[in-house]
């Protein structure tokens, strides 16, 4: 399950993994692309923590 803020719902929604369209890994963040049960789509950024040395 993914918790995402849906602009069309106007509130956070919980989306099953089937609604996740893709995951982009970059150096600074993980971006999850999703679509909502209402048809809206969007993406949520999860900043990476710096690895402990
Ligand atoms: Zn929605």
mmCIF file of the protein (N, C-alpha, C, O) and its ligand, coordinates in Angstrom:
data_MODEL
# 
_entry.id   MODEL 
# 
loop_
_entity.id 
_entity.type 
_entity.pdbx_number_of_molecules 
1 polymer     1 
2 non-polymer 1 
# 
_entity_poly.entity_id                      1 
_entity_poly.type                           'polypeptide(L)' 
_entity_poly.nstd_linkage                   no 
_entity_poly.nstd_monomer                   no 
_entity_poly.pdbx_seq_one_letter_code       
;(UNK)(UNK)(UNK)(UNK)(UNK)(UNK)(UNK)(UNK)(UNK)(UNK)(UNK)(UNK)(UNK)(UNK)(UNK)(UNK)
(UNK)(UNK)(UNK)(UNK)(UNK)(UNK)(UNK)(UNK)(UNK)(UNK)(UNK)(UNK)(UNK)(UNK)(UNK)(UNK)
(UNK)(UNK)(UNK)(UNK)(UNK)(UNK)(UNK)(UNK)(UNK)(UNK)(UNK)(UNK)(UNK)(UNK)(UNK)(UNK)
(UNK)(UNK)(UNK)(UNK)(UNK)
;
_entity_poly.pdbx_seq_one_letter_code_can   XXXXXXXXXXXXXXXXXXXXXXXXXXXXXXXXXXXXXXXXXXXXXXXXXXXXX 
_entity_poly.pdbx_strand_id                 A 
# 
loop_
_entity_poly_seq.entity_id 
_entity_poly_seq.num 
_entity_poly_seq.mon_id 
_entity_poly_seq.hetero 
1 1  UNK n 
1 2  UNK n 
1 3  UNK n 
1 4  UNK n 
1 5  UNK n 
1 6  UNK n 
1 7  UNK n 
1 8  UNK n 
1 9  UNK n 
1 10 UNK n 
1 11 UNK n 
1 12 UNK n 
1 13 UNK n 
1 14 UNK n 
1 15 UNK n 
1 16 UNK n 
1 17 UNK n 
1 18 UNK n 
1 19 UNK n 
1 20 UNK n 
1 21 UNK n 
1 22 UNK n 
1 23 UNK n 
1 24 UNK n 
1 25 UNK n 
1 26 UNK n 
1 27 UNK n 
1 28 UNK n 
1 29 UNK n 
1 30 UNK n 
1 31 UNK n 
1 32 UNK n 
1 33 UNK n 
1 34 UNK n 
1 35 UNK n 
1 36 UNK n 
1 37 UNK n 
1 38 UNK n 
1 39 UNK n 
1 40 UNK n 
1 41 UNK n 
1 42 UNK n 
1 43 UNK n 
1 44 UNK n 
1 45 UNK n 
1 46 UNK n 
1 47 UNK n 
1 48 UNK n 
1 49 UNK n 
1 50 UNK n 
1 51 UNK n 
1 52 UNK n 
1 53 UNK n 
# 
loop_
_struct_asym.id 
_struct_asym.entity_id 
A 1 
B 2 
# 
loop_
_chem_comp.id 
_chem_comp.type 
_chem_comp.mon_nstd_flag 
UNK 'L-peptide linking' . 
ZN  non-polymer         . 
# 
_pdbx_entity_nonpoly.entity_id   2 
_pdbx_entity_nonpoly.name        ? 
_pdbx_entity_nonpoly.comp_id     ZN 
# 
_pdbx_nonpoly_scheme.asym_id         B 
_pdbx_nonpoly_scheme.entity_id       2 
_pdbx_nonpoly_scheme.mon_id          ZN 
_pdbx_nonpoly_scheme.ndb_seq_num     1 
_pdbx_nonpoly_scheme.pdb_seq_num     101 
_pdbx_nonpoly_scheme.auth_seq_num    101 
_pdbx_nonpoly_scheme.pdb_mon_id      ZN 
_pdbx_nonpoly_scheme.auth_mon_id     ZN 
_pdbx_nonpoly_scheme.pdb_strand_id   A 
_pdbx_nonpoly_scheme.pdb_ins_code    . 
# 
loop_
_atom_site.group_PDB 
_atom_site.id 
_atom_site.type_symbol 
_atom_site.label_atom_id 
_atom_site.label_alt_id 
_atom_site.label_comp_id 
_atom_site.label_asym_id 
_atom_site.label_entity_id 
_atom_site.label_seq_id 
_atom_site.pdbx_PDB_ins_code 
_atom_site.Cartn_x 
_atom_site.Cartn_y 
_atom_site.Cartn_z 
_atom_site.occupancy 
_atom_site.B_iso_or_equiv 
_atom_site.pdbx_formal_charge 
_atom_site.auth_seq_id 
_atom_site.auth_comp_id 
_atom_site.auth_asym_id 
_atom_site.auth_atom_id 
_atom_site.pdbx_PDB_model_num 
ATOM   1   N  N  . UNK A 1 1  ? 0.844   -1.202 0.000   1.00 0.00 ? 1   UNK A N  1 
ATOM   2   C  CA . UNK A 1 1  ? 0.000   0.000  0.000   1.00 0.00 ? 1   UNK A CA 1 
ATOM   3   C  C  . UNK A 1 1  ? 0.871   1.240  0.000   1.00 0.00 ? 1   UNK A C  1 
ATOM   4   O  O  . UNK A 1 1  ? 1.928   1.290  0.630   1.00 0.00 ? 1   UNK A O  1 
ATOM   5   N  N  . UNK A 1 2  ? 0.399   2.229  -0.719  1.00 0.00 ? 2   UNK A N  1 
ATOM   6   C  CA . UNK A 1 2  ? 1.123   3.490  -0.804  1.00 0.00 ? 2   UNK A CA 1 
ATOM   7   C  C  . UNK A 1 2  ? 0.198   4.602  -0.330  1.00 0.00 ? 2   UNK A C  1 
ATOM   8   O  O  . UNK A 1 2  ? -0.960  4.681  -0.739  1.00 0.00 ? 2   UNK A O  1 
ATOM   9   N  N  . UNK A 1 3  ? 0.723   5.453  0.533   1.00 0.00 ? 3   UNK A N  1 
ATOM   10  C  CA . UNK A 1 3  ? -0.047  6.598  0.972   1.00 0.00 ? 3   UNK A CA 1 
ATOM   11  C  C  . UNK A 1 3  ? 0.356   7.774  0.100   1.00 0.00 ? 3   UNK A C  1 
ATOM   12  O  O  . UNK A 1 3  ? 1.526   8.156  0.065   1.00 0.00 ? 3   UNK A O  1 
ATOM   13  N  N  . UNK A 1 4  ? -0.601  8.340  -0.597  1.00 0.00 ? 4   UNK A N  1 
ATOM   14  C  CA . UNK A 1 4  ? -0.307  9.434  -1.510  1.00 0.00 ? 4   UNK A CA 1 
ATOM   15  C  C  . UNK A 1 4  ? -1.370  10.513 -1.357  1.00 0.00 ? 4   UNK A C  1 
ATOM   16  O  O  . UNK A 1 4  ? -2.509  10.232 -0.985  1.00 0.00 ? 4   UNK A O  1 
ATOM   17  N  N  . UNK A 1 5  ? -0.983  11.748 -1.648  1.00 0.00 ? 5   UNK A N  1 
ATOM   18  C  CA . UNK A 1 5  ? -1.963  12.823 -1.617  1.00 0.00 ? 5   UNK A CA 1 
ATOM   19  C  C  . UNK A 1 5  ? -2.558  12.979 -3.007  1.00 0.00 ? 5   UNK A C  1 
ATOM   20  O  O  . UNK A 1 5  ? -1.851  13.310 -3.959  1.00 0.00 ? 5   UNK A O  1 
ATOM   21  N  N  . UNK A 1 6  ? -3.848  12.741 -3.120  1.00 0.00 ? 6   UNK A N  1 
ATOM   22  C  CA . UNK A 1 6  ? -4.514  12.860 -4.414  1.00 0.00 ? 6   UNK A CA 1 
ATOM   23  C  C  . UNK A 1 6  ? -5.153  14.243 -4.526  1.00 0.00 ? 6   UNK A C  1 
ATOM   24  O  O  . UNK A 1 6  ? -6.000  14.600 -3.708  1.00 0.00 ? 6   UNK A O  1 
ATOM   25  N  N  . UNK A 1 7  ? -4.755  15.023 -5.530  1.00 0.00 ? 7   UNK A N  1 
ATOM   26  C  CA . UNK A 1 7  ? -5.328  16.366 -5.675  1.00 0.00 ? 7   UNK A CA 1 
ATOM   27  C  C  . UNK A 1 7  ? -6.829  16.337 -5.934  1.00 0.00 ? 7   UNK A C  1 
ATOM   28  O  O  . UNK A 1 7  ? -7.554  17.231 -5.498  1.00 0.00 ? 7   UNK A O  1 
ATOM   29  N  N  . UNK A 1 8  ? -7.292  15.324 -6.635  1.00 0.00 ? 8   UNK A N  1 
ATOM   30  C  CA . UNK A 1 8  ? -8.725  15.270 -6.943  1.00 0.00 ? 8   UNK A CA 1 
ATOM   31  C  C  . UNK A 1 8  ? -9.544  14.905 -5.711  1.00 0.00 ? 8   UNK A C  1 
ATOM   32  O  O  . UNK A 1 8  ? -10.621 15.459 -5.493  1.00 0.00 ? 8   UNK A O  1 
ATOM   33  N  N  . UNK A 1 9  ? -9.036  13.975 -4.906  1.00 0.00 ? 9   UNK A N  1 
ATOM   34  C  CA . UNK A 1 9  ? -9.691  13.663 -3.641  1.00 0.00 ? 9   UNK A CA 1 
ATOM   35  C  C  . UNK A 1 9  ? -9.539  14.817 -2.649  1.00 0.00 ? 9   UNK A C  1 
ATOM   36  O  O  . UNK A 1 9  ? -10.409 15.052 -1.811  1.00 0.00 ? 9   UNK A O  1 
ATOM   37  N  N  . UNK A 1 10 ? -8.422  15.526 -2.760  1.00 0.00 ? 10  UNK A N  1 
ATOM   38  C  CA . UNK A 1 10 ? -8.159  16.604 -1.824  1.00 0.00 ? 10  UNK A CA 1 
ATOM   39  C  C  . UNK A 1 10 ? -7.728  16.119 -0.460  1.00 0.00 ? 10  UNK A C  1 
ATOM   40  O  O  . UNK A 1 10 ? -7.800  16.861 0.519   1.00 0.00 ? 10  UNK A O  1 
ATOM   41  N  N  . UNK A 1 11 ? -7.283  14.881 -0.389  1.00 0.00 ? 11  UNK A N  1 
ATOM   42  C  CA . UNK A 1 11 ? -6.850  14.301 0.882   1.00 0.00 ? 11  UNK A CA 1 
ATOM   43  C  C  . UNK A 1 11 ? -5.928  13.124 0.578   1.00 0.00 ? 11  UNK A C  1 
ATOM   44  O  O  . UNK A 1 11 ? -5.872  12.656 -0.560  1.00 0.00 ? 11  UNK A O  1 
ATOM   45  N  N  . UNK A 1 12 ? -5.212  12.648 1.581   1.00 0.00 ? 12  UNK A N  1 
ATOM   46  C  CA . UNK A 1 12 ? -4.368  11.480 1.355   1.00 0.00 ? 12  UNK A CA 1 
ATOM   47  C  C  . UNK A 1 12 ? -5.214  10.237 1.088   1.00 0.00 ? 12  UNK A C  1 
ATOM   48  O  O  . UNK A 1 12 ? -6.275  10.055 1.686   1.00 0.00 ? 12  UNK A O  1 
ATOM   49  N  N  . UNK A 1 13 ? -4.741  9.405  0.203   1.00 0.00 ? 13  UNK A N  1 
ATOM   50  C  CA . UNK A 1 13 ? -5.438  8.156  -0.100  1.00 0.00 ? 13  UNK A CA 1 
ATOM   51  C  C  . UNK A 1 13 ? -4.453  7.008  0.040   1.00 0.00 ? 13  UNK A C  1 
ATOM   52  O  O  . UNK A 1 13 ? -3.245  7.193  -0.108  1.00 0.00 ? 13  UNK A O  1 
ATOM   53  N  N  . UNK A 1 14 ? -4.973  5.828  0.325   1.00 0.00 ? 14  UNK A N  1 
ATOM   54  C  CA . UNK A 1 14 ? -4.141  4.632  0.385   1.00 0.00 ? 14  UNK A CA 1 
ATOM   55  C  C  . UNK A 1 14 ? -4.359  3.850  -0.904  1.00 0.00 ? 14  UNK A C  1 
ATOM   56  O  O  . UNK A 1 14 ? -5.480  3.450  -1.215  1.00 0.00 ? 14  UNK A O  1 
ATOM   57  N  N  . UNK A 1 15 ? -3.293  3.638  -1.641  1.00 0.00 ? 15  UNK A N  1 
ATOM   58  C  CA . UNK A 1 15 ? -3.405  2.968  -2.933  1.00 0.00 ? 15  UNK A CA 1 
ATOM   59  C  C  . UNK A 1 15 ? -2.747  1.601  -2.871  1.00 0.00 ? 15  UNK A C  1 
ATOM   60  O  O  . UNK A 1 15 ? -1.617  1.476  -2.401  1.00 0.00 ? 15  UNK A O  1 
ATOM   61  N  N  . UNK A 1 16 ? -3.448  0.571  -3.343  1.00 0.00 ? 16  UNK A N  1 
ATOM   62  C  CA . UNK A 1 16 ? -2.839  -0.754 -3.439  1.00 0.00 ? 16  UNK A CA 1 
ATOM   63  C  C  . UNK A 1 16 ? -1.685  -0.722 -4.439  1.00 0.00 ? 16  UNK A C  1 
ATOM   64  O  O  . UNK A 1 16 ? -1.605  0.170  -5.284  1.00 0.00 ? 16  UNK A O  1 
ATOM   65  N  N  . UNK A 1 17 ? -0.807  -1.693 -4.331  1.00 0.00 ? 17  UNK A N  1 
ATOM   66  C  CA . UNK A 1 17 ? 0.371   -1.704 -5.206  1.00 0.00 ? 17  UNK A CA 1 
ATOM   67  C  C  . UNK A 1 17 ? -0.017  -1.762 -6.683  1.00 0.00 ? 17  UNK A C  1 
ATOM   68  O  O  . UNK A 1 17 ? 0.765   -1.340 -7.535  1.00 0.00 ? 17  UNK A O  1 
ATOM   69  N  N  . UNK A 1 18 ? -1.193  -2.267 -7.001  1.00 0.00 ? 18  UNK A N  1 
ATOM   70  C  CA . UNK A 1 18 ? -1.638  -2.334 -8.403  1.00 0.00 ? 18  UNK A CA 1 
ATOM   71  C  C  . UNK A 1 18 ? -1.781  -0.941 -9.006  1.00 0.00 ? 18  UNK A C  1 
ATOM   72  O  O  . UNK A 1 18 ? -1.788  -0.795 -10.229 1.00 0.00 ? 18  UNK A O  1 
ATOM   73  N  N  . UNK A 1 19 ? -1.893  0.069  -8.174  1.00 0.00 ? 19  UNK A N  1 
ATOM   74  C  CA . UNK A 1 19 ? -2.054  1.432  -8.664  1.00 0.00 ? 19  UNK A CA 1 
ATOM   75  C  C  . UNK A 1 19 ? -0.718  2.159  -8.811  1.00 0.00 ? 19  UNK A C  1 
ATOM   76  O  O  . UNK A 1 19 ? -0.674  3.327  -9.197  1.00 0.00 ? 19  UNK A O  1 
ATOM   77  N  N  . UNK A 1 20 ? 0.357   1.461  -8.500  1.00 0.00 ? 20  UNK A N  1 
ATOM   78  C  CA . UNK A 1 20 ? 1.690   2.056  -8.679  1.00 0.00 ? 20  UNK A CA 1 
ATOM   79  C  C  . UNK A 1 20 ? 2.136   1.794  -10.107 1.00 0.00 ? 20  UNK A C  1 
ATOM   80  O  O  . UNK A 1 20 ? 2.203   0.647  -10.548 1.00 0.00 ? 20  UNK A O  1 
ATOM   81  N  N  . UNK A 1 21 ? 2.440   2.873  -10.828 1.00 0.00 ? 21  UNK A N  1 
ATOM   82  C  CA . UNK A 1 21 ? 2.803   2.757  -12.244 1.00 0.00 ? 21  UNK A CA 1 
ATOM   83  C  C  . UNK A 1 21 ? 4.296   2.561  -12.435 1.00 0.00 ? 21  UNK A C  1 
ATOM   84  O  O  . UNK A 1 21 ? 4.730   1.998  -13.441 1.00 0.00 ? 21  UNK A O  1 
ATOM   85  N  N  . UNK A 1 22 ? 5.076   3.020  -11.481 1.00 0.00 ? 22  UNK A N  1 
ATOM   86  C  CA . UNK A 1 22 ? 6.512   2.867  -11.643 1.00 0.00 ? 22  UNK A CA 1 
ATOM   87  C  C  . UNK A 1 22 ? 7.251   3.552  -10.513 1.00 0.00 ? 22  UNK A C  1 
ATOM   88  O  O  . UNK A 1 22 ? 6.701   4.378  -9.785  1.00 0.00 ? 22  UNK A O  1 
ATOM   89  N  N  . UNK A 1 23 ? 8.503   3.185  -10.391 1.00 0.00 ? 23  UNK A N  1 
ATOM   90  C  CA . UNK A 1 23 ? 9.349   3.769  -9.353  1.00 0.00 ? 23  UNK A CA 1 
ATOM   91  C  C  . UNK A 1 23 ? 10.631  4.251  -10.007 1.00 0.00 ? 23  UNK A C  1 
ATOM   92  O  O  . UNK A 1 23 ? 11.320  3.490  -10.687 1.00 0.00 ? 23  UNK A O  1 
ATOM   93  N  N  . UNK A 1 24 ? 10.942  5.521  -9.794  1.00 0.00 ? 24  UNK A N  1 
ATOM   94  C  CA . UNK A 1 24 ? 12.174  6.095  -10.336 1.00 0.00 ? 24  UNK A CA 1 
ATOM   95  C  C  . UNK A 1 24 ? 13.162  6.312  -9.198  1.00 0.00 ? 24  UNK A C  1 
ATOM   96  O  O  . UNK A 1 24 ? 12.877  7.014  -8.227  1.00 0.00 ? 24  UNK A O  1 
ATOM   97  N  N  . UNK A 1 25 ? 14.306  5.707  -9.339  1.00 0.00 ? 25  UNK A N  1 
ATOM   98  C  CA . UNK A 1 25 ? 15.352  5.902  -8.343  1.00 0.00 ? 25  UNK A CA 1 
ATOM   99  C  C  . UNK A 1 25 ? 16.320  6.949  -8.828  1.00 0.00 ? 25  UNK A C  1 
ATOM   100 O  O  . UNK A 1 25 ? 16.868  6.833  -9.924  1.00 0.00 ? 25  UNK A O  1 
ATOM   101 N  N  . UNK A 1 26 ? 16.538  7.969  -8.026  1.00 0.00 ? 26  UNK A N  1 
ATOM   102 C  CA . UNK A 1 26 ? 17.589  8.908  -8.353  1.00 0.00 ? 26  UNK A CA 1 
ATOM   103 C  C  . UNK A 1 26 ? 18.511  8.998  -7.142  1.00 0.00 ? 26  UNK A C  1 
ATOM   104 O  O  . UNK A 1 26 ? 18.269  8.373  -6.110  1.00 0.00 ? 26  UNK A O  1 
ATOM   105 N  N  . UNK A 1 27 ? 19.563  9.781  -7.288  1.00 0.00 ? 27  UNK A N  1 
ATOM   106 C  CA . UNK A 1 27 ? 20.550  9.837  -6.228  1.00 0.00 ? 27  UNK A CA 1 
ATOM   107 C  C  . UNK A 1 27 ? 19.960  10.413 -4.947  1.00 0.00 ? 27  UNK A C  1 
ATOM   108 O  O  . UNK A 1 27 ? 20.338  10.018 -3.844  1.00 0.00 ? 27  UNK A O  1 
ATOM   109 N  N  . UNK A 1 28 ? 19.033  11.348 -5.105  1.00 0.00 ? 28  UNK A N  1 
ATOM   110 C  CA . UNK A 1 28 ? 18.535  12.070 -3.930  1.00 0.00 ? 28  UNK A CA 1 
ATOM   111 C  C  . UNK A 1 28 ? 17.178  11.596 -3.430  1.00 0.00 ? 28  UNK A C  1 
ATOM   112 O  O  . UNK A 1 28 ? 16.824  11.818 -2.272  1.00 0.00 ? 28  UNK A O  1 
ATOM   113 N  N  . UNK A 1 29 ? 16.432  10.953 -4.293  1.00 0.00 ? 29  UNK A N  1 
ATOM   114 C  CA . UNK A 1 29 ? 15.080  10.593 -3.886  1.00 0.00 ? 29  UNK A CA 1 
ATOM   115 C  C  . UNK A 1 29 ? 14.580  9.388  -4.665  1.00 0.00 ? 29  UNK A C  1 
ATOM   116 O  O  . UNK A 1 29 ? 15.096  9.041  -5.728  1.00 0.00 ? 29  UNK A O  1 
ATOM   117 N  N  . UNK A 1 30 ? 13.562  8.768  -4.099  1.00 0.00 ? 30  UNK A N  1 
ATOM   118 C  CA . UNK A 1 30 ? 12.828  7.737  -4.806  1.00 0.00 ? 30  UNK A CA 1 
ATOM   119 C  C  . UNK A 1 30 ? 11.465  8.345  -5.156  1.00 0.00 ? 30  UNK A C  1 
ATOM   120 O  O  . UNK A 1 30 ? 10.762  8.851  -4.281  1.00 0.00 ? 30  UNK A O  1 
ATOM   121 N  N  . UNK A 1 31 ? 11.106  8.292  -6.411  1.00 0.00 ? 31  UNK A N  1 
ATOM   122 C  CA . UNK A 1 31 ? 9.840   8.871  -6.854  1.00 0.00 ? 31  UNK A CA 1 
ATOM   123 C  C  . UNK A 1 31 ? 8.918   7.740  -7.298  1.00 0.00 ? 31  UNK A C  1 
ATOM   124 O  O  . UNK A 1 31 ? 9.237   6.970  -8.204  1.00 0.00 ? 31  UNK A O  1 
ATOM   125 N  N  . UNK A 1 32 ? 7.782   7.665  -6.642  1.00 0.00 ? 32  UNK A N  1 
ATOM   126 C  CA . UNK A 1 32 ? 6.803   6.638  -6.974  1.00 0.00 ? 32  UNK A CA 1 
ATOM   127 C  C  . UNK A 1 32 ? 5.702   7.290  -7.812  1.00 0.00 ? 32  UNK A C  1 
ATOM   128 O  O  . UNK A 1 32 ? 5.054   8.244  -7.383  1.00 0.00 ? 32  UNK A O  1 
ATOM   129 N  N  . UNK A 1 33 ? 5.510   6.753  -9.013  1.00 0.00 ? 33  UNK A N  1 
ATOM   130 C  CA . UNK A 1 33 ? 4.433   7.237  -9.878  1.00 0.00 ? 33  UNK A CA 1 
ATOM   131 C  C  . UNK A 1 33 ? 3.213   6.367  -9.676  1.00 0.00 ? 33  UNK A C  1 
ATOM   132 O  O  . UNK A 1 33 ? 3.324   5.142  -9.623  1.00 0.00 ? 33  UNK A O  1 
ATOM   133 N  N  . UNK A 1 34 ? 2.050   6.985  -9.563  1.00 0.00 ? 34  UNK A N  1 
ATOM   134 C  CA . UNK A 1 34 ? 0.841   6.235  -9.226  1.00 0.00 ? 34  UNK A CA 1 
ATOM   135 C  C  . UNK A 1 34 ? -0.356  6.823  -9.950  1.00 0.00 ? 34  UNK A C  1 
ATOM   136 O  O  . UNK A 1 34 ? -0.316  7.945  -10.454 1.00 0.00 ? 34  UNK A O  1 
ATOM   137 N  N  . UNK A 1 35 ? -1.413  6.042  -9.987  1.00 0.00 ? 35  UNK A N  1 
ATOM   138 C  CA . UNK A 1 35 ? -2.705  6.600  -10.377 1.00 0.00 ? 35  UNK A CA 1 
ATOM   139 C  C  . UNK A 1 35 ? -3.710  6.222  -9.298  1.00 0.00 ? 35  UNK A C  1 
ATOM   140 O  O  . UNK A 1 35 ? -3.579  5.196  -8.630  1.00 0.00 ? 35  UNK A O  1 
ATOM   141 N  N  . UNK A 1 36 ? -4.704  7.068  -9.150  1.00 0.00 ? 36  UNK A N  1 
ATOM   142 C  CA . UNK A 1 36 ? -5.661  6.908  -8.062  1.00 0.00 ? 36  UNK A CA 1 
ATOM   143 C  C  . UNK A 1 36 ? -6.895  6.169  -8.557  1.00 0.00 ? 36  UNK A C  1 
ATOM   144 O  O  . UNK A 1 36 ? -7.109  6.027  -9.761  1.00 0.00 ? 36  UNK A O  1 
ATOM   145 N  N  . UNK A 1 37 ? -7.699  5.705  -7.618  1.00 0.00 ? 37  UNK A N  1 
ATOM   146 C  CA . UNK A 1 37 ? -8.955  5.040  -7.962  1.00 0.00 ? 37  UNK A CA 1 
ATOM   147 C  C  . UNK A 1 37 ? -9.913  5.986  -8.673  1.00 0.00 ? 37  UNK A C  1 
ATOM   148 O  O  . UNK A 1 37 ? -10.830 5.537  -9.360  1.00 0.00 ? 37  UNK A O  1 
ATOM   149 N  N  . UNK A 1 38 ? -9.707  7.306  -8.515  1.00 0.00 ? 38  UNK A N  1 
ATOM   150 C  CA . UNK A 1 38 ? -10.594 8.282  -9.155  1.00 0.00 ? 38  UNK A CA 1 
ATOM   151 C  C  . UNK A 1 38 ? -10.108 8.652  -10.546 1.00 0.00 ? 38  UNK A C  1 
ATOM   152 O  O  . UNK A 1 38 ? -10.776 9.410  -11.250 1.00 0.00 ? 38  UNK A O  1 
ATOM   153 N  N  . UNK A 1 39 ? -8.952  8.130  -10.957 1.00 0.00 ? 39  UNK A N  1 
ATOM   154 C  CA . UNK A 1 39 ? -8.449  8.422  -12.292 1.00 0.00 ? 39  UNK A CA 1 
ATOM   155 C  C  . UNK A 1 39 ? -7.330  9.436  -12.304 1.00 0.00 ? 39  UNK A C  1 
ATOM   156 O  O  . UNK A 1 39 ? -6.650  9.597  -13.317 1.00 0.00 ? 39  UNK A O  1 
ATOM   157 N  N  . UNK A 1 40 ? -7.128  10.123 -11.193 1.00 0.00 ? 40  UNK A N  1 
ATOM   158 C  CA . UNK A 1 40 ? -6.039  11.090 -11.098 1.00 0.00 ? 40  UNK A CA 1 
ATOM   159 C  C  . UNK A 1 40 ? -4.703  10.341 -11.072 1.00 0.00 ? 40  UNK A C  1 
ATOM   160 O  O  . UNK A 1 40 ? -4.629  9.213  -10.584 1.00 0.00 ? 40  UNK A O  1 
ATOM   161 N  N  . UNK A 1 41 ? -3.668  10.965 -11.590 1.00 0.00 ? 41  UNK A N  1 
ATOM   162 C  CA . UNK A 1 41 ? -2.353  10.348 -11.470 1.00 0.00 ? 41  UNK A CA 1 
ATOM   163 C  C  . UNK A 1 41 ? -1.380  11.382 -10.928 1.00 0.00 ? 41  UNK A C  1 
ATOM   164 O  O  . UNK A 1 41 ? -1.597  12.589 -11.031 1.00 0.00 ? 41  UNK A O  1 
ATOM   165 N  N  . UNK A 1 42 ? -0.330  10.885 -10.363 1.00 0.00 ? 42  UNK A N  1 
ATOM   166 C  CA . UNK A 1 42 ? 0.643   11.792 -9.765  1.00 0.00 ? 42  UNK A CA 1 
ATOM   167 C  C  . UNK A 1 42 ? 1.876   11.026 -9.344  1.00 0.00 ? 42  UNK A C  1 
ATOM   168 O  O  . UNK A 1 42 ? 2.062   9.862  -9.700  1.00 0.00 ? 42  UNK A O  1 
ATOM   169 N  N  . UNK A 1 43 ? 2.710   11.698 -8.584  1.00 0.00 ? 43  UNK A N  1 
ATOM   170 C  CA . UNK A 1 43 ? 3.909   11.051 -8.086  1.00 0.00 ? 43  UNK A CA 1 
ATOM   171 C  C  . UNK A 1 43 ? 4.225   11.574 -6.699  1.00 0.00 ? 43  UNK A C  1 
ATOM   172 O  O  . UNK A 1 43 ? 3.885   12.702 -6.342  1.00 0.00 ? 43  UNK A O  1 
ATOM   173 N  N  . UNK A 1 44 ? 4.878   10.732 -5.935  1.00 0.00 ? 44  UNK A N  1 
ATOM   174 C  CA . UNK A 1 44 ? 5.251   11.081 -4.568  1.00 0.00 ? 44  UNK A CA 1 
ATOM   175 C  C  . UNK A 1 44 ? 6.743   10.866 -4.405  1.00 0.00 ? 44  UNK A C  1 
ATOM   176 O  O  . UNK A 1 44 ? 7.273   9.820  -4.778  1.00 0.00 ? 44  UNK A O  1 
ATOM   177 N  N  . UNK A 1 45 ? 7.419   11.862 -3.845  1.00 0.00 ? 45  UNK A N  1 
ATOM   178 C  CA . UNK A 1 45 ? 8.871   11.803 -3.638  1.00 0.00 ? 45  UNK A CA 1 
ATOM   179 C  C  . UNK A 1 45 ? 9.192   11.336 -2.234  1.00 0.00 ? 45  UNK A C  1 
ATOM   180 O  O  . UNK A 1 45 ? 8.617   11.819 -1.259  1.00 0.00 ? 45  UNK A O  1 
ATOM   181 N  N  . UNK A 1 46 ? 10.091  10.417 -2.141  1.00 0.00 ? 46  UNK A N  1 
ATOM   182 C  CA . UNK A 1 46 ? 10.601  9.993  -0.839  1.00 0.00 ? 46  UNK A CA 1 
ATOM   183 C  C  . UNK A 1 46 ? 12.083  10.309 -0.800  1.00 0.00 ? 46  UNK A C  1 
ATOM   184 O  O  . UNK A 1 46 ? 12.879  9.596  -1.411  1.00 0.00 ? 46  UNK A O  1 
ATOM   185 N  N  . UNK A 1 47 ? 12.477  11.374 -0.087  1.00 0.00 ? 47  UNK A N  1 
ATOM   186 C  CA . UNK A 1 47 ? 13.901  11.730 -0.038  1.00 0.00 ? 47  UNK A CA 1 
ATOM   187 C  C  . UNK A 1 47 ? 14.714  10.601 0.573   1.00 0.00 ? 47  UNK A C  1 
ATOM   188 O  O  . UNK A 1 47 ? 14.301  9.961  1.541   1.00 0.00 ? 47  UNK A O  1 
ATOM   189 N  N  . UNK A 1 48 ? 15.865  10.377 -0.010  1.00 0.00 ? 48  UNK A N  1 
ATOM   190 C  CA . UNK A 1 48 ? 16.769  9.361  0.537   1.00 0.00 ? 48  UNK A CA 1 
ATOM   191 C  C  . UNK A 1 48 ? 17.515  9.933  1.724   1.00 0.00 ? 48  UNK A C  1 
ATOM   192 O  O  . UNK A 1 48 ? 17.857  11.115 1.757   1.00 0.00 ? 48  UNK A O  1 
ATOM   193 N  N  . UNK A 1 49 ? 17.756  9.085  2.683   1.00 0.00 ? 49  UNK A N  1 
ATOM   194 C  CA . UNK A 1 49 ? 18.641  9.474  3.771   1.00 0.00 ? 49  UNK A CA 1 
ATOM   195 C  C  . UNK A 1 49 ? 20.075  9.276  3.307   1.00 0.00 ? 49  UNK A C  1 
ATOM   196 O  O  . UNK A 1 49 ? 20.377  8.362  2.540   1.00 0.00 ? 49  UNK A O  1 
ATOM   197 N  N  . UNK A 1 50 ? 20.926  10.125 3.774   1.00 0.00 ? 50  UNK A N  1 
ATOM   198 C  CA . UNK A 1 50 ? 22.344  9.928  3.444   1.00 0.00 ? 50  UNK A CA 1 
ATOM   199 C  C  . UNK A 1 50 ? 22.826  8.669  4.130   1.00 0.00 ? 50  UNK A C  1 
ATOM   200 O  O  . UNK A 1 50 ? 22.516  8.440  5.299   1.00 0.00 ? 50  UNK A O  1 
ATOM   201 N  N  . UNK A 1 51 ? 23.573  7.859  3.427   1.00 0.00 ? 51  UNK A N  1 
ATOM   202 C  CA . UNK A 1 51 ? 24.086  6.649  4.065   1.00 0.00 ? 51  UNK A CA 1 
ATOM   203 C  C  . UNK A 1 51 ? 25.038  6.987  5.211   1.00 0.00 ? 51  UNK A C  1 
ATOM   204 O  O  . UNK A 1 51 ? 25.853  7.904  5.103   1.00 0.00 ? 51  UNK A O  1 
ATOM   205 N  N  . UNK A 1 52 ? 24.930  6.260  6.275   1.00 0.00 ? 52  UNK A N  1 
ATOM   206 C  CA . UNK A 1 52 ? 25.818  6.486  7.411   1.00 0.00 ? 52  UNK A CA 1 
ATOM   207 C  C  . UNK A 1 52 ? 27.221  5.971  7.063   1.00 0.00 ? 52  UNK A C  1 
ATOM   208 O  O  . UNK A 1 52 ? 27.383  4.917  6.448   1.00 0.00 ? 52  UNK A O  1 
ATOM   209 N  N  . UNK A 1 53 ? 28.198  6.730  7.465   1.00 0.00 ? 53  UNK A N  1 
ATOM   210 C  CA . UNK A 1 53 ? 29.587  6.310  7.178   1.00 0.00 ? 53  UNK A CA 1 
ATOM   211 C  C  . UNK A 1 53 ? 30.188  5.718  8.441   1.00 0.00 ? 53  UNK A C  1 
ATOM   212 O  O  . UNK A 1 53 ? 31.346  5.299  8.436   1.00 0.00 ? 53  UNK A O  1 
HETATM 213 ZN ZN . ZN  B 2 .  ? -8.146  10.297 -6.130  1.00 0.00 ? 101 ZN  A ZN 1 
# 
